[in-house]
Amino acid sequence: MRGNNRGLKDRTMDSLDHALGRPDNVDLSSRNFFGVDEGSTEAAAMMKNPYWELSRVFAGTAGFRVSAVGKVALAKYLLENWTPPKRWNVTWNGFTESIEADTRSQARYLKWLQLDTFDVSFGDFVRECRVKRMVA
């Protein structure tokens, strides 16, 4: 399971996604927790929302987990409203790293920006690296 660095427009769906660790597949997430202040209006609203289940209250924090109903709703929302990012394998200097980017060129540039300990020009980096699209 790979996580994603995404933000969803729907605030409720974004909170469900965050609680599950923004997984590619909501059923495969090993994370399921969202904490709010005990007694807050947010906690009261979550108690009434079928997408959430109270898991514990500890030290002033109400912990919630995404319910089965919430997972189904999030999966449906993601299917209808989110396109997974393209992933690229960028290989340079004998090492390969997976980079999320819209284009091959952007993946190459993002990798070059990470090379803060190497003194290599972008032109030299472009000539020396290889980029291949990953297929899910």
N, C-alpha and C positions, 0 to 999 in steps of 0.2 A: 504494500500500500504506500503510495506516495502522497504526501500532503501538498496543499496548494496555498499560495499566498494570494488568496482572492478575498474580495469584499463583495457582499451581495447587497443590492439596492433595498430589498425588503428587510427591514430591521429584525423581524421575528426569525426569518429564515437565516439571516446572517448570524444571529445568536445561536440557533440550532447548529449551524455549520461550524461555528467557533467551538461549541461544546464538544463536538465530535472530532475536532482537530483538522477540519477542512479536508476530509479524505476524498479520494477519487470515487470510492464506493462506500456509502454510508453503512452498509452491513458489515464491512471489514474493519471498521474503526476500532482501535483498542482503547481509545479515549472516550469518555462520556461524562463530562462534569462542567457545570456552570455555577459559580458562586455569586450570591448577592447578599446584601445586608439583611439579617434576620429582622423581620418586622417592617421592612421597607414596602413602599407601594409596588415596587417591581416584584418582590417576593410574593405579595398577595395576588398580583395578577398572574404570576406563573403557577401558583397553586390552583387557580381556576382554569388554566389553559391545558387542554388535553394533550398538547405537544410535550409537556413537561411532567416529571414525577419528582417529588421531594425525596432526596436520597439520605440527607443527614442535616443536622443543625449542630454546629460546633463553634464555640468562641465567637458568637455573634454573626456567624455566616450561615446562611441557608444554602445548602448544596442541592442542585437539581441535576437530573439526568434526562436525556431526550427519550421520550416514550416510543414505543413501537409505532404509534400513530404519527408522532413527530418525525420519525425516520422516513416513513412512507411519504409524508407531505414534503419533506426536504428533498428526497430523491425525485419526486415529481417536479418540484420547482427547478431543481438543477437541470433536469432533462429538458425543460421548456425554456429556461432562461440563461443557461451558462454554457459556454463553449470551452472545453478543456484547452489549455495553452499548448502550443507546439513545443516539443522538446527536441533538443539537438545534442549530439555527442560532439564535443569540441576536443580535439587531440592536439597537444603541443608538447614538445620536449619529452615525449614518451609517456605522458599522462593524459587520460581522458576524463572529462567531466561532463555531466549532464547539465545543460543550461536551458532555461525557459526563455523563449523569445519569439517574436512574430516572424522573423525572417532569419535566414542563414547569416546574413551580414550582421544583423543585430546580435546574434548569439556570439559571433566572432568578436565583435566589439566589446560586449559585456565581459567576456573571458579576458580580453586584453586589459580591461580596466582593473581586474583582480590581481594583475601581476605587479603588485607594488614592490616586491623584493627583487624584481628582475629589471635590468636596464635594457629594454628591447623596444625599438621603435614600432609603431603600429604597422608600417610597411613591411618590416622584417617579420613581424608576427604573422601577418596575412600570408606571406610567402611560405612560412614554416608550418602553419597549422592546417588541420583538416577538419571539416565540419560535415557531419552526416545526420540526417533526420532520423529520429527515433520513431518507430512505429509501435503503437500501444498493443 
